[in-house]
Amino acid sequence: MNWLVYLLRCSDGSLYCGVTNNIEKRIAKHSTGKGAKYTRSRLPVELVWRSSGTDKSTAHKAEYYIKQCTKREKEDLTLGSGYLNKALLKNFGIVNG
């Protein structure tokens, strides 16, 4: 139960969603340009949301679910409110970590 979903805010204001079992190591990779291709050209990045711990399968399903949502829904999630926050809790048992 040590996997989590996270959102990073990139320098251009966009949001990147990912999954990891070691958040500190993953953010360090993103910050040095060795993370996802998407974030490499949008440095620096800042962690703006992360989920509570869950299993790997659930984390990947939640990541896919979040990636299908609008930017507005993701922004609401970073504030701890809105439809997406409720949907993640209901469908995946995930809350803000």
C-alpha positions as CSV (number, residue, x, y, z in Angstrom):
1,M,0.0,0.0,0.0
2,N,2.9,2.4,-0.7
3,W,1.9,3.5,-4.2
4,L,0.5,7.0,-4.8
5,V,-0.7,9.3,-7.5
6,Y,0.6,12.8,-7.7
7,L,0.1,16.1,-9.6
8,L,3.0,18.4,-10.5
9,R,2.5,22.0,-11.6
10,C,4.9,22.7,-14.4
11,S,6.5,26.1,-15.2
12,D,4.0,26.8,-17.9
13,G,1.1,26.2,-15.5
14,S,0.1,22.8,-16.9
15,L,-0.4,19.8,-14.6
16,Y,1.3,16.5,-14.9
17,C,-0.1,13.4,-13.3
18,G,2.0,10.4,-12.4
19,V,2.3,7.3,-10.2
20,T,5.2,6.3,-7.9
21,N,6.1,4.3,-4.8
22,N,8.9,6.8,-3.8
23,I,7.7,10.4,-4.1
24,E,10.9,12.1,-3.1
25,K,13.0,10.2,-5.6
26,R,10.5,10.7,-8.4
27,I,10.3,14.5,-7.9
28,A,14.1,14.6,-7.8
29,K,14.1,12.9,-11.2
30,H,11.5,15.3,-12.6
31,S,13.4,18.3,-11.2
32,T,16.7,17.3,-12.8
33,G,15.1,16.7,-16.2
34,K,15.4,12.9,-16.0
35,G,11.7,12.3,-15.3
36,A,8.9,12.1,-17.8
37,K,9.4,13.6,-21.3
38,Y,6.5,15.9,-20.7
39,T,8.1,17.6,-17.7
40,R,11.6,17.9,-19.1
41,S,10.8,21.1,-21.1
42,R,8.6,22.5,-18.4
43,L,11.0,22.9,-15.5
44,P,10.9,23.7,-12.7
45,V,8.0,21.5,-11.4
46,E,6.2,21.7,-8.0
47,L,4.3,19.0,-6.2
48,V,0.7,20.3,-5.8
49,W,-1.2,17.2,-4.8
50,R,-0.6,13.6,-3.8
51,S,-2.9,10.8,-2.8
52,S,-2.9,8.6,0.2
53,G,-1.1,5.3,-0.2
54,T,-2.7,2.4,-2.1
55,D,-1.7,-0.7,-4.1
56,K,0.0,-0.4,-7.5
57,S,-3.0,-1.4,-9.6
58,T,-5.4,1.0,-7.9
59,A,-2.8,3.8,-8.3
60,H,-2.5,3.2,-12.0
61,K,-6.3,3.1,-12.4
62,A,-6.7,6.4,-10.5
63,E,-3.9,8.0,-12.6
64,Y,-5.8,7.0,-15.8
65,Y,-9.0,8.4,-14.4
66,I,-7.4,11.7,-13.4
67,K,-5.8,12.0,-16.9
68,Q,-9.2,11.9,-18.5
69,C,-10.5,14.8,-16.4
70,T,-10.4,18.5,-17.4
71,K,-7.8,20.9,-16.1
72,R,-10.4,22.6,-14.0
73,E,-11.3,19.4,-12.3
74,K,-7.6,18.7,-11.6
75,E,-7.2,22.3,-10.3
76,D,-10.1,21.7,-7.9
77,L,-8.4,18.5,-6.8
78,T,-5.3,20.5,-5.8
79,L,-7.6,22.6,-3.6
80,G,-9.0,19.5,-1.9
81,S,-12.5,20.0,-3.3
82,G,-14.7,19.3,-6.2
83,Y,-16.1,16.4,-8.2
84,L,-12.8,14.7,-8.8
85,N,-11.9,14.6,-5.1
86,K,-15.2,12.8,-4.3
87,A,-14.9,10.5,-7.3
88,L,-11.4,9.3,-6.3
89,L,-12.6,8.6,-2.8
90,K,-15.7,6.8,-4.0
91,N,-14.2,4.8,-6.9
92,F,-10.7,4.1,-5.6
93,G,-10.6,4.9,-1.8
94,I,-8.0,7.5,-2.5
95,V,-7.9,10.8,-0.6
96,N,-5.4,13.7,-0.4
97,G,-2.2,12.4,1.2
